[in-house]
Amino acid sequence: MDLKSNHNAPVLTDSAPLSKSRLRRYHGLTLPYSPSGAPFSPNLLLSIPRRKTGVLDDVRSCGWLDAMKSSSPTHKKFAKDINHELSAPDPEVAYRTWLLKYPSALASFEQIANFAKGKRIALFLDYDGTLSPIVENPDNAFMSDDMRSIVKEVAKYFPTAIISGRSRDKVYEFVGLTELYYAGSHGMDIMGPVKQSVTDYHQNCIKSTDKQGNEVNLFQPAREFLPMIDEVFSSLVRITKDIKGATVENNKFCVSVHYRNVDQDNWISVWECVQDVIKKYPRLRLTHGRKVLEIRPTINWDKGKALEFLLESLDLSNCDDVLPIYVGDDRTDEDAFKVLRGEELWLWHFLYQNHRRKAMRITLSETQQRWTGYPKPEKRWESKIFVVYDDVCVNRGRSIDPFIMNLLAAR
Ligand SMILES: O=P(O)(O)OC[C@H]1O[C@H](O[C@H]2O[C@H](CO)[C@@H](O)[C@H](O)[C@H]2O)[C@H](O)[C@@H](O)[C@@H]1O
């Protein structure tokens, strides 16, 4: 997992050790992690209000069924959002106007390249829905050979990492590229470059070796939760076994309960099963993604924190000449978008349930974005928002490769 010497960013150089206050700023931590076996550091625990049933706030506010549905917004919802934004009564007119307002990223690539000029790029990629198509069976979410080659190529020039909700092993199995860094379980399992100051700071960060025998840093902030997650996984498999189409996936530090193939009339049963299990585990929380309910530890760690951790490990954080690019398509990716502010380039690739209206969004952000839905761009970013439309979306088999090709060409 060594970075190649021809990377624009010299990522393995260990600079002066980080001060604790600097690291705190990055990670929002006030204390190091508790040693394995000891109670988990209270500062990392998220305080998430629960009802007796254990229902999360966001699920509660719109009703669980709505929340499960909204995990893949329909075209209707998209049109409603656009209508609201543009005050146009006709969805079709609103959509076309929206397209004019947010031009194609590919057509605007020169502008993006200018912005990137002189900067060291670091690329962060989500897996499902970004590098691979969304498919019915999660075990079959393979990335294409073309996509693999292009990611391999880009990693020759820019440090590249995949940050996925899957287990790290699983996503590595799918991608199979040794030249990347991998963060699984929504960032709770990171294998990155060795950086002594990072290892020193994080108690759950240890030196390890990757499959090729290279020395790496292994960071697993939710290590204490492993037995709990295994237990929950087994319970969920047992309890959902009679719901046709429901599947449970062990993502090591989190568990996914898929309802994509469950008849909508039975979604309530899926929900109830999950509630039945997690109500016994106050240290676990529930989130939802694309037709999936995800059970994860209540720790203050997500894809955004993982991104910061990787930038730090790569010696690329807090540098004016670094341009991190994040490509993702899901709610969990918003955690990563949120940490990229200032002059970073954000890329949001979002897909719609009916696969008719898809777009990829690139935002050169000026400030932190607050997402409240799909897609509600803030006014002040208008001139810097680009969209890549249907024809390059992953579900049509072409995906983000033109964007990456352009990046390579512009370097
Ligand atoms: O962070 P990601 O890499 O995007 O992973 C998020 C979840 O992706 C997978 O589920 C999603 O993709 C499946 C395959 O296309 C699809 O069948 C499912 O409905 C989607 O939710 C993965 O299976 C989950 O474990 C990840 O958490």
The ligand as an SDF file (V2000), in Angstrom:
LIG
                    3D

 27 28  0  0  0  0  0  0  0  0999 V2000
  -20.8680    3.7350    1.3470 O   0  0  0  0  0  0  0  0  0  0  0  0
  -21.1990    2.8590    0.1950 P   0  0  0  0  0  0  0  0  0  0  0  0
  -20.0050    2.2330   -0.4350 O   0  0  0  0  0  0  0  0  0  0  0  0
  -22.0700    3.5580   -0.8090 O   0  0  0  0  0  0  0  0  0  0  0  0
  -22.0680    1.6660    0.8240 O   0  0  0  0  0  0  0  0  0  0  0  0
  -23.3940    1.9150    1.2920 C   0  0  0  0  0  0  0  0  0  0  0  0
  -24.1710    0.6060    1.2950 C   0  0  0  0  0  0  0  0  0  0  0  0
  -24.0220    0.0770   -0.0040 O   0  0  0  0  0  0  0  0  0  0  0  0
  -24.5450   -1.2220   -0.2470 C   0  0  0  0  0  0  0  0  0  0  0  0
  -25.9480   -1.1490   -0.3320 O   0  0  0  0  0  0  0  0  0  0  0  0
  -26.4100   -0.3890   -1.4260 C   0  0  0  0  0  0  0  0  0  0  0  0
  -25.9650   -0.9750   -2.6590 O   0  0  0  0  0  0  0  0  0  0  0  0
  -26.5010   -2.3060   -2.9080 C   0  0  0  0  0  0  0  0  0  0  0  0
  -25.8570   -2.8320   -4.1770 C   0  0  0  0  0  0  0  0  0  0  0  0
  -26.0840   -2.0030   -5.2610 O   0  0  0  0  0  0  0  0  0  0  0  0
  -28.0240   -2.2210   -2.9860 C   0  0  0  0  0  0  0  0  0  0  0  0
  -28.5730   -3.5180   -3.2290 O   0  0  0  0  0  0  0  0  0  0  0  0
  -28.5720   -1.6670   -1.6770 C   0  0  0  0  0  0  0  0  0  0  0  0
  -29.9630   -1.4920   -1.7630 O   0  0  0  0  0  0  0  0  0  0  0  0
  -27.9180   -0.3030   -1.3670 C   0  0  0  0  0  0  0  0  0  0  0  0
  -28.3120    0.1620   -0.0910 O   0  0  0  0  0  0  0  0  0  0  0  0
  -24.1000   -2.1990    0.8060 C   0  0  0  0  0  0  0  0  0  0  0  0
  -24.7200   -3.4500    0.5750 O   0  0  0  0  0  0  0  0  0  0  0  0
  -24.3740   -1.6830    2.1860 C   0  0  0  0  0  0  0  0  0  0  0  0
  -23.8740   -2.5890    3.1550 O   0  0  0  0  0  0  0  0  0  0  0  0
  -23.6180   -0.3560    2.3380 C   0  0  0  0  0  0  0  0  0  0  0  0
  -23.7990    0.1620    3.6260 O   0  0  0  0  0  0  0  0  0  0  0  0
  1  2  2  0
  2  3  1  0
  2  4  1  0
  2  5  1  0
  5  6  1  0
  6  7  1  0
  7  8  1  0
  7 26  1  0
  8  9  1  0
  9 10  1  0
  9 22  1  0
 10 11  1  0
 11 12  1  0
 11 20  1  0
 12 13  1  0
 13 14  1  0
 13 16  1  0
 14 15  1  0
 16 17  1  0
 16 18  1  0
 18 19  1  0
 18 20  1  0
 20 21  1  0
 22 23  1  0
 22 24  1  0
 24 25  1  0
 24 26  1  0
 26 27  1  0
M  END
$$$$
